[in-house]
Amino acid sequence: LPERDRTELKRRKLLLEVTLKSYWLRKGSAFSTAVTRQDTELTPDMIATGSWRQRPFKPYNFAARGLPPECGHLHPLLKVRTQLRQIFLEMG
């Protein structure tokens, strides 16, 4: 369509332009059908024998957050008070 007709149809909402994307995938140089597990720990045996040089290691993520600390427990006297209150409420 000419540009003028296309803009007119868009203005009247009779034309909807859609962009299609396609990708070609090829096997790269590191392609393998077997899944290899990367090491995560360096042991003293690996250092002594020198085998750590040939092993693939998982990269360390310095931006990862650790587990949140467990905090915010109730005071023991508040626990007792809550239990006593519950007992008296059950008794009426």
N, C-alpha and C positions, 0 to 999 in steps of 0.2 A: 504494500500500500504506500502511496505517497505520504510524505510527512504531514501535509495539511489534512488529509483525510483521516490519518491515524490520530492526530490530536483532537479532531472533531469527534471521533468515535469514543476516545477516552473521556472527553468532557461530558458526553452523554451517557457514560458508563455502559457502553455497548461493547467495549473492547477491554480485554484483560491480558496484559503482557506477562508471560511466564518465562523465566530464565532456567534452562536446563543445564546442569553440570554433569560431566562424566569424568571418570578417573580410570586410568590404566594401571593395573598392578602387575609387577614383575618380581620374580625371585631375585633377591639381592645376594651379595657375596657371602653374607652370614646366614643364609637360609639353611634350616635344618629341620627334619621331621621329628627328631628326638629332642625332648625338653631336658636341658641341662640345669642342674640346681647350682646356684652360686653359693660359695661359702660366705658365712657371716662372721665367723670368729677365727682369729689367728691364735693357734695353740703353740705352746713351747716345742712340741715335736715338729711342727711345720718349720719353725725357725731353725731348729737344730739340723734337720735334714735338708733344708733349702727347698722343700717342695712347694712353698708358698709362691715361688716365682712363676710356676706353671699353672696355678689354680686361678680361676676367675672369682673375684670377690664382688659382693653386692656393694654398690656405692652407699656411703653413709649419708643419711639425710639429717643435716644440722638444723633444718627448719621444722622438724617434727616436734610436736608437743608431747610431753610425757603424760602419765596418768594424773588426774587431779588428786590432790591430797585429801584424805578423809578427815574432815573436821566438822565442828559444829555439833558436838554431842550435848545432850541434856545433862544438867547437874544432877547428881544422885538424889538430892533432897527434892528436886522438882519431880523426878520420877516417882518417888514415894508419895508425894502429895497428889499426883495424878492418879496413882493406884488407889489411894484412900478415897479420893473423890468418887472414883468409879464404883468402889465398893458401897459407899453410902448412897449413891444414886440407884444402884441395883436394889438396895434394901428399902428404898422409898423414903 
